[in-house]
Amino acid sequence: TPEQVRAAASAFRVYVSAGPRDGDGDYVVDHSVLTFLVDPDGVFRDCYGRSRTAEEVARSVRGHMDAYEPLPAVDGQ
């Protein structure tokens, strides 16, 4: 829902702004240019902007993968 999108953008501190609609009802969305790394448990691990090289991102992702340990189960979950 639009509310969920706003909440996610706020939680990740992402800038989002819809521009004016054109004659066809289309619009451009201005937004942050970031890639987020979230582990299988849904925990935020890192954020990569445009200044990071592919090698830096790959090294970071690999490091997080190698260090990953699942969260302990809570009451049979």
mmCIF file of the N, C-alpha and C atoms, coordinates in Angstrom:
data_MODEL
# 
_entry.id   MODEL 
# 
loop_
_atom_site.group_PDB 
_atom_site.id 
_atom_site.type_symbol 
_atom_site.label_atom_id 
_atom_site.label_alt_id 
_atom_site.label_comp_id 
_atom_site.label_asym_id 
_atom_site.label_entity_id 
_atom_site.label_seq_id 
_atom_site.pdbx_PDB_ins_code 
_atom_site.Cartn_x 
_atom_site.Cartn_y 
_atom_site.Cartn_z 
_atom_site.occupancy 
_atom_site.B_iso_or_equiv 
_atom_site.pdbx_formal_charge 
_atom_site.auth_seq_id 
_atom_site.auth_comp_id 
_atom_site.auth_asym_id 
_atom_site.auth_atom_id 
_atom_site.pdbx_PDB_model_num 
ATOM 1   N N  . THR A 1 1  ? 0.848  -1.181  0.000   1.00 0.00 ? 1  THR A N  1 
ATOM 2   C CA . THR A 1 1  ? 0.000  0.000   0.000   1.00 0.00 ? 1  THR A CA 1 
ATOM 3   C C  . THR A 1 1  ? 0.891  1.240   0.000   1.00 0.00 ? 1  THR A C  1 
ATOM 4   N N  . PRO A 1 2  ? 0.344  2.364   -0.387  1.00 0.00 ? 2  PRO A N  1 
ATOM 5   C CA . PRO A 1 2  ? 1.135  3.599   -0.321  1.00 0.00 ? 2  PRO A CA 1 
ATOM 6   C C  . PRO A 1 2  ? 1.667  3.880   1.089   1.00 0.00 ? 2  PRO A C  1 
ATOM 7   N N  . GLU A 1 3  ? 0.875  3.550   2.099   1.00 0.00 ? 3  GLU A N  1 
ATOM 8   C CA . GLU A 1 3  ? 1.325  3.769   3.477   1.00 0.00 ? 3  GLU A CA 1 
ATOM 9   C C  . GLU A 1 3  ? 2.524  2.894   3.812   1.00 0.00 ? 3  GLU A C  1 
ATOM 10  N N  . GLN A 1 4  ? 2.522  1.645   3.346   1.00 0.00 ? 4  GLN A N  1 
ATOM 11  C CA . GLN A 1 4  ? 3.640  0.732   3.599   1.00 0.00 ? 4  GLN A CA 1 
ATOM 12  C C  . GLN A 1 4  ? 4.905  1.206   2.881   1.00 0.00 ? 4  GLN A C  1 
ATOM 13  N N  . VAL A 1 5  ? 4.738  1.724   1.683   1.00 0.00 ? 5  VAL A N  1 
ATOM 14  C CA . VAL A 1 5  ? 5.889  2.252   0.938   1.00 0.00 ? 5  VAL A CA 1 
ATOM 15  C C  . VAL A 1 5  ? 6.479  3.442   1.676   1.00 0.00 ? 5  VAL A C  1 
ATOM 16  N N  . ARG A 1 6  ? 5.619  4.344   2.156   1.00 0.00 ? 6  ARG A N  1 
ATOM 17  C CA . ARG A 1 6  ? 6.109  5.498   2.921   1.00 0.00 ? 6  ARG A CA 1 
ATOM 18  C C  . ARG A 1 6  ? 6.818  5.048   4.195   1.00 0.00 ? 6  ARG A C  1 
ATOM 19  N N  . ALA A 1 7  ? 6.280  4.054   4.872   1.00 0.00 ? 7  ALA A N  1 
ATOM 20  C CA . ALA A 1 7  ? 6.887  3.553   6.106   1.00 0.00 ? 7  ALA A CA 1 
ATOM 21  C C  . ALA A 1 7  ? 8.249  2.927   5.827   1.00 0.00 ? 7  ALA A C  1 
ATOM 22  N N  . ALA A 1 8  ? 8.351  2.150   4.750   1.00 0.00 ? 8  ALA A N  1 
ATOM 23  C CA . ALA A 1 8  ? 9.634  1.529   4.396   1.00 0.00 ? 8  ALA A CA 1 
ATOM 24  C C  . ALA A 1 8  ? 10.655 2.597   4.029   1.00 0.00 ? 8  ALA A C  1 
ATOM 25  N N  . ALA A 1 9  ? 10.247 3.591   3.250   1.00 0.00 ? 9  ALA A N  1 
ATOM 26  C CA . ALA A 1 9  ? 11.162 4.679   2.872   1.00 0.00 ? 9  ALA A CA 1 
ATOM 27  C C  . ALA A 1 9  ? 11.644 5.413   4.112   1.00 0.00 ? 9  ALA A C  1 
ATOM 28  N N  . SER A 1 10 ? 10.764 5.643   5.040   1.00 0.00 ? 10 SER A N  1 
ATOM 29  C CA . SER A 1 10 ? 11.138 6.328   6.274   1.00 0.00 ? 10 SER A CA 1 
ATOM 30  C C  . SER A 1 10 ? 12.088 5.479   7.107   1.00 0.00 ? 10 SER A C  1 
ATOM 31  N N  . ALA A 1 11 ? 11.806 4.195   7.228   1.00 0.00 ? 11 ALA A N  1 
ATOM 32  C CA . ALA A 1 11 ? 12.645 3.294   8.026   1.00 0.00 ? 11 ALA A CA 1 
ATOM 33  C C  . ALA A 1 11 ? 14.064 3.220   7.486   1.00 0.00 ? 11 ALA A C  1 
ATOM 34  N N  . PHE A 1 12 ? 14.197 3.254   6.160   1.00 0.00 ? 12 PHE A N  1 
ATOM 35  C CA . PHE A 1 12 ? 15.518 3.170   5.533   1.00 0.00 ? 12 PHE A CA 1 
ATOM 36  C C  . PHE A 1 12 ? 16.096 4.546   5.209   1.00 0.00 ? 12 PHE A C  1 
ATOM 37  N N  . ARG A 1 13 ? 15.379 5.596   5.606   1.00 0.00 ? 13 ARG A N  1 
ATOM 38  C CA . ARG A 1 13 ? 15.805 6.977   5.369   1.00 0.00 ? 13 ARG A CA 1 
ATOM 39  C C  . ARG A 1 13 ? 16.084 7.237   3.881   1.00 0.00 ? 13 ARG A C  1 
ATOM 40  N N  . VAL A 1 14 ? 15.148 6.780   3.059   1.00 0.00 ? 14 VAL A N  1 
ATOM 41  C CA . VAL A 1 14 ? 15.239 6.947   1.614   1.00 0.00 ? 14 VAL A CA 1 
ATOM 42  C C  . VAL A 1 14 ? 14.420 8.162   1.202   1.00 0.00 ? 14 VAL A C  1 
ATOM 43  N N  . TYR A 1 15 ? 15.000 8.988   0.356   1.00 0.00 ? 15 TYR A N  1 
ATOM 44  C CA . TYR A 1 15 ? 14.296 10.142  -0.187  1.00 0.00 ? 15 TYR A CA 1 
ATOM 45  C C  . TYR A 1 15 ? 13.463 9.695   -1.379  1.00 0.00 ? 15 TYR A C  1 
ATOM 46  N N  . VAL A 1 16 ? 12.180 10.064  -1.397  1.00 0.00 ? 16 VAL A N  1 
ATOM 47  C CA . VAL A 1 16 ? 11.278 9.743   -2.512  1.00 0.00 ? 16 VAL A CA 1 
ATOM 48  C C  . VAL A 1 16 ? 10.364 10.934  -2.732  1.00 0.00 ? 16 VAL A C  1 
ATOM 49  N N  . SER A 1 17 ? 10.226 11.341  -3.996  1.00 0.00 ? 17 SER A N  1 
ATOM 50  C CA . SER A 1 17 ? 9.323  12.440  -4.313  1.00 0.00 ? 17 SER A CA 1 
ATOM 51  C C  . SER A 1 17 ? 8.744  12.242  -5.708  1.00 0.00 ? 17 SER A C  1 
ATOM 52  N N  . ALA A 1 18 ? 7.432  12.128  -5.784  1.00 0.00 ? 18 ALA A N  1 
ATOM 53  C CA . ALA A 1 18 ? 6.758  11.987  -7.076  1.00 0.00 ? 18 ALA A CA 1 
ATOM 54  C C  . ALA A 1 18 ? 6.606  13.366  -7.704  1.00 0.00 ? 18 ALA A C  1 
ATOM 55  N N  . GLY A 1 19 ? 6.967  13.463  -8.963  1.00 0.00 ? 19 GLY A N  1 
ATOM 56  C CA . GLY A 1 19 ? 6.840  14.719  -9.687  1.00 0.00 ? 19 GLY A CA 1 
ATOM 57  C C  . GLY A 1 19 ? 5.419  14.915  -10.191 1.00 0.00 ? 19 GLY A C  1 
ATOM 58  N N  . PRO A 1 20 ? 5.191  16.014  -10.871 1.00 0.00 ? 20 PRO A N  1 
ATOM 59  C CA . PRO A 1 20 ? 3.847  16.290  -11.389 1.00 0.00 ? 20 PRO A CA 1 
ATOM 60  C C  . PRO A 1 20 ? 3.462  15.302  -12.489 1.00 0.00 ? 20 PRO A C  1 
ATOM 61  N N  . ARG A 1 21 ? 2.187  15.032  -12.591 1.00 0.00 ? 21 ARG A N  1 
ATOM 62  C CA . ARG A 1 21 ? 1.683  14.129  -13.641 1.00 0.00 ? 21 ARG A CA 1 
ATOM 63  C C  . ARG A 1 21 ? 1.610  14.874  -14.972 1.00 0.00 ? 21 ARG A C  1 
ATOM 64  N N  . ASP A 1 22 ? 1.873  14.134  -16.035 1.00 0.00 ? 22 ASP A N  1 
ATOM 65  C CA . ASP A 1 22 ? 1.761  14.731  -17.364 1.00 0.00 ? 22 ASP A CA 1 
ATOM 66  C C  . ASP A 1 22 ? 0.347  14.493  -17.896 1.00 0.00 ? 22 ASP A C  1 
ATOM 67  N N  . GLY A 1 23 ? 0.121  14.813  -19.139 1.00 0.00 ? 23 GLY A N  1 
ATOM 68  C CA . GLY A 1 23 ? -1.209 14.687  -19.743 1.00 0.00 ? 23 GLY A CA 1 
ATOM 69  C C  . GLY A 1 23 ? -1.745 13.269  -19.745 1.00 0.00 ? 23 GLY A C  1 
ATOM 70  N N  . ASP A 1 24 ? -0.849 12.280  -19.757 1.00 0.00 ? 24 ASP A N  1 
ATOM 71  C CA . ASP A 1 24 ? -1.268 10.875  -19.741 1.00 0.00 ? 24 ASP A CA 1 
ATOM 72  C C  . ASP A 1 24 ? -1.403 10.321  -18.321 1.00 0.00 ? 24 ASP A C  1 
ATOM 73  N N  . GLY A 1 25 ? -1.094 11.149  -17.332 1.00 0.00 ? 25 GLY A N  1 
ATOM 74  C CA . GLY A 1 25 ? -1.170 10.685  -15.949 1.00 0.00 ? 25 GLY A CA 1 
ATOM 75  C C  . GLY A 1 25 ? 0.124  10.052  -15.450 1.00 0.00 ? 25 GLY A C  1 
ATOM 76  N N  . ASP A 1 26 ? 1.149  10.029  -16.318 1.00 0.00 ? 26 ASP A N  1 
ATOM 77  C CA . ASP A 1 26 ? 2.442  9.479   -15.916 1.00 0.00 ? 26 ASP A CA 1 
ATOM 78  C C  . ASP A 1 26 ? 3.227  10.503  -15.113 1.00 0.00 ? 26 ASP A C  1 
ATOM 79  N N  . TYR A 1 27 ? 4.187  10.029  -14.327 1.00 0.00 ? 27 TYR A N  1 
ATOM 80  C CA . TYR A 1 27 ? 5.022  10.935  -13.546 1.00 0.00 ? 27 TYR A CA 1 
ATOM 81  C C  . TYR A 1 27 ? 6.394  10.308  -13.311 1.00 0.00 ? 27 TYR A C  1 
ATOM 82  N N  . VAL A 1 28 ? 7.335  11.124  -12.980 1.00 0.00 ? 28 VAL A N  1 
ATOM 83  C CA . VAL A 1 28 ? 8.691  10.687  -12.678 1.00 0.00 ? 28 VAL A CA 1 
ATOM 84  C C  . VAL A 1 28 ? 8.857  10.715  -11.159 1.00 0.00 ? 28 VAL A C  1 
ATOM 85  N N  . VAL A 1 29 ? 9.549  9.711   -10.626 1.00 0.00 ? 29 VAL A N  1 
ATOM 86  C CA . VAL A 1 29 ? 9.810  9.663   -9.187  1.00 0.00 ? 29 VAL A CA 1 
ATOM 87  C C  . VAL A 1 29 ? 11.298 9.926   -8.966  1.00 0.00 ? 29 VAL A C  1 
ATOM 88  N N  . ASP A 1 30 ? 11.585 10.972  -8.223  1.00 0.00 ? 30 ASP A N  1 
ATOM 89  C CA . ASP A 1 30 ? 12.949 11.267  -7.808  1.00 0.00 ? 30 ASP A CA 1 
ATOM 90  C C  . ASP A 1 30 ? 13.189 10.494  -6.513  1.00 0.00 ? 30 ASP A C  1 
ATOM 91  N N  . HIS A 1 31 ? 14.355 9.821   -6.409  1.00 0.00 ? 31 HIS A N  1 
ATOM 92  C CA . HIS A 1 31 ? 14.591 8.999   -5.218  1.00 0.00 ? 31 HIS A CA 1 
ATOM 93  C C  . HIS A 1 31 ? 16.083 8.803   -4.973  1.00 0.00 ? 31 HIS A C  1 
ATOM 94  N N  . SER A 1 32 ? 16.393 8.355   -3.768  1.00 0.00 ? 32 SER A N  1 
ATOM 95  C CA . SER A 1 32 ? 17.766 8.009   -3.419  1.00 0.00 ? 32 SER A CA 1 
ATOM 96  C C  . SER A 1 32 ? 18.225 6.871   -4.317  1.00 0.00 ? 32 SER A C  1 
ATOM 97  N N  . VAL A 1 33 ? 19.519 6.842   -4.612  1.00 0.00 ? 33 VAL A N  1 
ATOM 98  C CA . VAL A 1 33 ? 20.088 5.763   -5.416  1.00 0.00 ? 33 VAL A CA 1 
ATOM 99  C C  . VAL A 1 33 ? 20.975 4.938   -4.493  1.00 0.00 ? 33 VAL A C  1 
ATOM 100 N N  . LEU A 1 34 ? 20.365 3.940   -3.879  1.00 0.00 ? 34 LEU A N  1 
ATOM 101 C CA . LEU A 1 34 ? 21.051 3.100   -2.902  1.00 0.00 ? 34 LEU A CA 1 
ATOM 102 C C  . LEU A 1 34 ? 20.650 1.649   -3.097  1.00 0.00 ? 34 LEU A C  1 
ATOM 103 N N  . THR A 1 35 ? 21.545 0.752   -2.727  1.00 0.00 ? 35 THR A N  1 
ATOM 104 C CA . THR A 1 35 ? 21.240 -0.670  -2.678  1.00 0.00 ? 35 THR A CA 1 
ATOM 105 C C  . THR A 1 35 ? 21.448 -1.112  -1.240  1.00 0.00 ? 35 THR A C  1 
ATOM 106 N N  . PHE A 1 36 ? 20.460 -1.789  -0.689  1.00 0.00 ? 36 PHE A N  1 
ATOM 107 C CA . PHE A 1 36 ? 20.521 -2.236  0.690   1.00 0.00 ? 36 PHE A CA 1 
ATOM 108 C C  . PHE A 1 36 ? 20.793 -3.728  0.739   1.00 0.00 ? 36 PHE A C  1 
ATOM 109 N N  . LEU A 1 37 ? 21.631 -4.145  1.675   1.00 0.00 ? 37 LEU A N  1 
ATOM 110 C CA . LEU A 1 37 ? 21.878 -5.559  1.924   1.00 0.00 ? 37 LEU A CA 1 
ATOM 111 C C  . LEU A 1 37 ? 21.117 -5.942  3.188   1.00 0.00 ? 37 LEU A C  1 
ATOM 112 N N  . VAL A 1 38 ? 20.181 -6.882  3.031   1.00 0.00 ? 38 VAL A N  1 
ATOM 113 C CA . VAL A 1 38 ? 19.371 -7.370  4.137   1.00 0.00 ? 38 VAL A CA 1 
ATOM 114 C C  . VAL A 1 38 ? 19.583 -8.879  4.213   1.00 0.00 ? 38 VAL A C  1 
ATOM 115 N N  . ASP A 1 39 ? 19.862 -9.391  5.399   1.00 0.00 ? 39 ASP A N  1 
ATOM 116 C CA . ASP A 1 39 ? 20.157 -10.823 5.511   1.00 0.00 ? 39 ASP A CA 1 
ATOM 117 C C  . ASP A 1 39 ? 18.873 -11.652 5.458   1.00 0.00 ? 39 ASP A C  1 
ATOM 118 N N  . PRO A 1 40 ? 18.989 -12.992 5.423   1.00 0.00 ? 40 PRO A N  1 
ATOM 119 C CA . PRO A 1 40 ? 17.792 -13.842 5.325   1.00 0.00 ? 40 PRO A CA 1 
ATOM 120 C C  . PRO A 1 40 ? 16.815 -13.680 6.488   1.00 0.00 ? 40 PRO A C  1 
ATOM 121 N N  . ASP A 1 41 ? 17.289 -13.132 7.612   1.00 0.00 ? 41 ASP A N  1 
ATOM 122 C CA . ASP A 1 41 ? 16.403 -12.891 8.749   1.00 0.00 ? 41 ASP A CA 1 
ATOM 123 C C  . ASP A 1 41 ? 15.731 -11.525 8.675   1.00 0.00 ? 41 ASP A C  1 
ATOM 124 N N  . GLY A 1 42 ? 16.027 -10.761 7.625   1.00 0.00 ? 42 GLY A N  1 
ATOM 125 C CA . GLY A 1 42 ? 15.435 -9.442  7.463   1.00 0.00 ? 42 GLY A CA 1 
ATOM 126 C C  . GLY A 1 42 ? 16.186 -8.347  8.188   1.00 0.00 ? 42 GLY A C  1 
ATOM 127 N N  . VAL A 1 43 ? 17.410 -8.628  8.629   1.00 0.00 ? 43 VAL A N  1 
ATOM 128 C CA . VAL A 1 43 ? 18.215 -7.649  9.361   1.00 0.00 ? 43 VAL A CA 1 
ATOM 129 C C  . VAL A 1 43 ? 19.055 -6.844  8.371   1.00 0.00 ? 43 VAL A C  1 
ATOM 130 N N  . PHE A 1 44 ? 18.987 -5.516  8.475   1.00 0.00 ? 44 PHE A N  1 
ATOM 131 C CA . PHE A 1 44 ? 19.797 -4.626  7.645   1.00 0.00 ? 44 PHE A CA 1 
ATOM 132 C C  . PHE A 1 44 ? 21.273 -4.870  7.948   1.00 0.00 ? 44 PHE A C  1 
ATOM 133 N N  . ARG A 1 45 ? 22.086 -5.038  6.899   1.00 0.00 ? 45 ARG A N  1 
ATOM 134 C CA . ARG A 1 45 ? 23.517 -5.287  7.081   1.00 0.00 ? 45 ARG A CA 1 
ATOM 135 C C  . ARG A 1 45 ? 24.403 -4.200  6.497   1.00 0.00 ? 45 ARG A C  1 
ATOM 136 N N  . ASP A 1 46 ? 24.031 -3.616  5.358   1.00 0.00 ? 46 ASP A N  1 
ATOM 137 C CA . ASP A 1 46 ? 24.876 -2.589  4.749   1.00 0.00 ? 46 ASP A CA 1 
ATOM 138 C C  . ASP A 1 46 ? 24.072 -1.831  3.708   1.00 0.00 ? 46 ASP A C  1 
ATOM 139 N N  . CYS A 1 47 ? 24.645 -0.737  3.272   1.00 0.00 ? 47 CYS A N  1 
ATOM 140 C CA . CYS A 1 47 ? 24.018 0.120   2.274   1.00 0.00 ? 47 CYS A CA 1 
ATOM 141 C C  . CYS A 1 47 ? 25.116 0.560   1.311   1.00 0.00 ? 47 CYS A C  1 
ATOM 142 N N  . TYR A 1 48 ? 24.821 0.515   0.025   1.00 0.00 ? 48 TYR A N  1 
ATOM 143 C CA . TYR A 1 48 ? 25.810 0.849   -0.993  1.00 0.00 ? 48 TYR A CA 1 
ATOM 144 C C  . TYR A 1 48 ? 25.298 1.976   -1.885  1.00 0.00 ? 48 TYR A C  1 
ATOM 145 N N  . GLY A 1 49 ? 26.054 3.051   -1.924  1.00 0.00 ? 49 GLY A N  1 
ATOM 146 C CA . GLY A 1 49 ? 25.738 4.167   -2.802  1.00 0.00 ? 49 GLY A CA 1 
ATOM 147 C C  . GLY A 1 49 ? 26.510 4.058   -4.105  1.00 0.00 ? 49 GLY A C  1 
ATOM 148 N N  . ARG A 1 50 ? 26.321 5.037   -4.956  1.00 0.00 ? 50 ARG A N  1 
ATOM 149 C CA . ARG A 1 50 ? 26.956 5.007   -6.286  1.00 0.00 ? 50 ARG A CA 1 
ATOM 150 C C  . ARG A 1 50 ? 28.464 5.144   -6.228  1.00 0.00 ? 50 ARG A C  1 
ATOM 151 N N  . SER A 1 51 ? 29.007 5.616   -5.110  1.00 0.00 ? 51 SER A N  1 
ATOM 152 C CA . SER A 1 51 ? 30.455 5.797   -5.029  1.00 0.00 ? 51 SER A CA 1 
ATOM 153 C C  . SER A 1 51 ? 31.190 4.486   -4.759  1.00 0.00 ? 51 SER A C  1 
ATOM 154 N N  . ARG A 1 52 ? 30.481 3.437   -4.389  1.00 0.00 ? 52 ARG A N  1 
ATOM 155 C CA . ARG A 1 52 ? 31.124 2.149   -4.109  1.00 0.00 ? 52 ARG A CA 1 
ATOM 156 C C  . ARG A 1 52 ? 31.386 1.416   -5.412  1.00 0.00 ? 52 ARG A C  1 
ATOM 157 N N  . THR A 1 53 ? 32.563 0.839   -5.527  1.00 0.00 ? 53 THR A N  1 
ATOM 158 C CA . THR A 1 53 ? 32.890 0.075   -6.736  1.00 0.00 ? 53 THR A CA 1 
ATOM 159 C C  . THR A 1 53 ? 32.270 -1.311  -6.643  1.00 0.00 ? 53 THR A C  1 
ATOM 160 N N  . ALA A 1 54 ? 32.174 -1.978  -7.768  1.00 0.00 ? 54 ALA A N  1 
ATOM 161 C CA . ALA A 1 54 ? 31.642 -3.343  -7.792  1.00 0.00 ? 54 ALA A CA 1 
ATOM 162 C C  . ALA A 1 54 ? 32.485 -4.249  -6.901  1.00 0.00 ? 54 ALA A C  1 
ATOM 163 N N  . GLU A 1 55 ? 33.784 -4.040  -6.906  1.00 0.00 ? 55 GLU A N  1 
ATOM 164 C CA . GLU A 1 55 ? 34.682 -4.861  -6.086  1.00 0.00 ? 55 GLU A CA 1 
ATOM 165 C C  . GLU A 1 55 ? 34.416 -4.634  -4.599  1.00 0.00 ? 55 GLU A C  1 
ATOM 166 N N  . GLU A 1 56 ? 34.193 -3.377  -4.209  1.00 0.00 ? 56 GLU A N  1 
ATOM 167 C CA . GLU A 1 56 ? 33.898 -3.076  -2.804  1.00 0.00 ? 56 GLU A CA 1 
ATOM 168 C C  . GLU A 1 56 ? 32.583 -3.711  -2.371  1.00 0.00 ? 56 GLU A C  1 
ATOM 169 N N  . VAL A 1 57 ? 31.571 -3.610  -3.207  1.00 0.00 ? 57 VAL A N  1 
ATOM 170 C CA . VAL A 1 57 ? 30.269 -4.197  -2.893  1.00 0.00 ? 57 VAL A CA 1 
ATOM 171 C C  . VAL A 1 57 ? 30.409 -5.712  -2.785  1.00 0.00 ? 57 VAL A C  1 
ATOM 172 N N  . ALA A 1 58 ? 31.079 -6.332  -3.749  1.00 0.00 ? 58 ALA A N  1 
ATOM 173 C CA . ALA A 1 58 ? 31.252 -7.787  -3.737  1.00 0.00 ? 58 ALA A CA 1 
ATOM 174 C C  . ALA A 1 58 ? 31.996 -8.227  -2.482  1.00 0.00 ? 58 ALA A C  1 
ATOM 175 N N  . ARG A 1 59 ? 33.037 -7.511  -2.105  1.00 0.00 ? 59 ARG A N  1 
ATOM 176 C CA . ARG A 1 59 ? 33.816 -7.848  -0.912  1.00 0.00 ? 59 ARG A CA 1 
ATOM 177 C C  . ARG A 1 59 ? 32.941 -7.732  0.348   1.00 0.00 ? 59 ARG A C  1 
ATOM 178 N N  . SER A 1 60 ? 32.141 -6.676  0.414   1.00 0.00 ? 60 SER A N  1 
ATOM 179 C CA . SER A 1 60 ? 31.258 -6.482  1.559   1.00 0.00 ? 60 SER A CA 1 
ATOM 180 C C  . SER A 1 60 ? 30.204 -7.586  1.636   1.00 0.00 ? 60 SER A C  1 
ATOM 181 N N  . VAL A 1 61 ? 29.556 -7.869  0.528   1.00 0.00 ? 61 VAL A N  1 
ATOM 182 C CA . VAL A 1 61 ? 28.514 -8.894  0.505   1.00 0.00 ? 61 VAL A CA 1 
ATOM 183 C C  . VAL A 1 61 ? 29.113 -10.239 0.905   1.00 0.00 ? 61 VAL A C  1 
ATOM 184 N N  . ARG A 1 62 ? 30.253 -10.579 0.333   1.00 0.00 ? 62 ARG A N  1 
ATOM 185 C CA . ARG A 1 62 ? 30.907 -11.851 0.664   1.00 0.00 ? 62 ARG A CA 1 
ATOM 186 C C  . ARG A 1 62 ? 31.240 -11.904 2.155   1.00 0.00 ? 62 ARG A C  1 
ATOM 187 N N  . GLY A 1 63 ? 31.744 -10.816 2.712   1.00 0.00 ? 63 GLY A N  1 
ATOM 188 C CA . GLY A 1 63 ? 32.062 -10.779 4.131   1.00 0.00 ? 63 GLY A CA 1 
ATOM 189 C C  . GLY A 1 63 ? 30.831 -11.008 4.998   1.00 0.00 ? 63 GLY A C  1 
ATOM 190 N N  . HIS A 1 64 ? 29.718 -10.378 4.622   1.00 0.00 ? 64 HIS A N  1 
ATOM 191 C CA . HIS A 1 64 ? 28.475 -10.580 5.379   1.00 0.00 ? 64 HIS A CA 1 
ATOM 192 C C  . HIS A 1 64 ? 27.962 -12.005 5.213   1.00 0.00 ? 64 HIS A C  1 
ATOM 193 N N  . MET A 1 65 ? 28.097 -12.565 4.025   1.00 0.00 ? 65 MET A N  1 
ATOM 194 C CA . MET A 1 65 ? 27.671 -13.951 3.810   1.00 0.00 ? 65 MET A CA 1 
ATOM 195 C C  . MET A 1 65 ? 28.510 -14.908 4.656   1.00 0.00 ? 65 MET A C  1 
ATOM 196 N N  . ASP A 1 66 ? 29.811 -14.695 4.672   1.00 0.00 ? 66 ASP A N  1 
ATOM 197 C CA . ASP A 1 66 ? 30.702 -15.576 5.430   1.00 0.00 ? 66 ASP A CA 1 
ATOM 198 C C  . ASP A 1 66 ? 30.455 -15.485 6.934   1.00 0.00 ? 66 ASP A C  1 
ATOM 199 N N  . ALA A 1 67 ? 30.072 -14.310 7.420   1.00 0.00 ? 67 ALA A N  1 
ATOM 200 C CA . ALA A 1 67 ? 29.867 -14.097 8.852   1.00 0.00 ? 67 ALA A CA 1 
ATOM 201 C C  . ALA A 1 67 ? 28.434 -14.379 9.306   1.00 0.00 ? 67 ALA A C  1 
ATOM 202 N N  . TYR A 1 68 ? 27.532 -14.662 8.370   1.00 0.00 ? 68 TYR A N  1 
ATOM 203 C CA . TYR A 1 68 ? 26.115 -14.812 8.704   1.00 0.00 ? 68 TYR A CA 1 
ATOM 204 C C  . TYR A 1 68 ? 25.875 -16.010 9.627   1.00 0.00 ? 68 TYR A C  1 
ATOM 205 N N  . GLU A 1 69 ? 25.103 -15.755 10.663  1.00 0.00 ? 69 GLU A N  1 
ATOM 206 C CA . GLU A 1 69 ? 24.601 -16.801 11.539  1.00 0.00 ? 69 GLU A CA 1 
ATOM 207 C C  . GLU A 1 69 ? 23.114 -16.511 11.739  1.00 0.00 ? 69 GLU A C  1 
ATOM 208 N N  . PRO A 1 70 ? 22.250 -17.488 11.464  1.00 0.00 ? 70 PRO A N  1 
ATOM 209 C CA . PRO A 1 70 ? 20.810 -17.269 11.622  1.00 0.00 ? 70 PRO A CA 1 
ATOM 210 C C  . PRO A 1 70 ? 20.463 -16.857 13.050  1.00 0.00 ? 70 PRO A C  1 
ATOM 211 N N  . LEU A 1 71 ? 19.437 -16.032 13.164  1.00 0.00 ? 71 LEU A N  1 
ATOM 212 C CA . LEU A 1 71 ? 18.940 -15.684 14.490  1.00 0.00 ? 71 LEU A CA 1 
ATOM 213 C C  . LEU A 1 71 ? 18.382 -16.945 15.155  1.00 0.00 ? 71 LEU A C  1 
ATOM 214 N N  . PRO A 1 72 ? 18.522 -17.048 16.469  1.00 0.00 ? 72 PRO A N  1 
ATOM 215 C CA . PRO A 1 72 ? 17.979 -18.225 17.152  1.00 0.00 ? 72 PRO A CA 1 
ATOM 216 C C  . PRO A 1 72 ? 16.452 -18.260 17.054  1.00 0.00 ? 72 PRO A C  1 
ATOM 217 N N  . ALA A 1 73 ? 15.917 -19.461 16.972  1.00 0.00 ? 73 ALA A N  1 
ATOM 218 C CA . ALA A 1 73 ? 14.455 -19.642 16.917  1.00 0.00 ? 73 ALA A CA 1 
ATOM 219 C C  . ALA A 1 73 ? 13.857 -19.198 18.241  1.00 0.00 ? 73 ALA A C  1 
ATOM 220 N N  . VAL A 1 74 ? 12.667 -18.604 18.148  1.00 0.00 ? 74 VAL A N  1 
ATOM 221 C CA . VAL A 1 74 ? 11.967 -18.136 19.351  1.00 0.00 ? 74 VAL A CA 1 
ATOM 222 C C  . VAL A 1 74 ? 10.699 -18.956 19.522  1.00 0.00 ? 74 VAL A C  1 
ATOM 223 N N  . ASP A 1 75 ? 10.609 -19.734 20.576  1.00 0.00 ? 75 ASP A N  1 
ATOM 224 C CA . ASP A 1 75 ? 9.411  -20.508 20.920  1.00 0.00 ? 75 ASP A CA 1 
ATOM 225 C C  . ASP A 1 75 ? 8.834  -21.290 19.739  1.00 0.00 ? 75 ASP A C  1 
ATOM 226 N N  . GLY A 1 76 ? 9.652  -22.129 19.118  1.00 0.00 ? 76 GLY A N  1 
ATOM 227 C CA . GLY A 1 76 ? 9.184  -23.019 18.056  1.00 0.00 ? 76 GLY A CA 1 
ATOM 228 C C  . GLY A 1 76 ? 9.010  -22.386 16.703  1.00 0.00 ? 76 GLY A C  1 
ATOM 229 N N  . GLN A 1 77 ? 9.455  -21.150 16.525  1.00 0.00 ? 77 GLN A N  1 
ATOM 230 C CA . GLN A 1 77 ? 9.306  -20.493 15.216  1.00 0.00 ? 77 GLN A CA 1 
ATOM 231 C C  . GLN A 1 77 ? 10.489 -20.790 14.337  1.00 0.00 ? 77 GLN A C  1 
# 
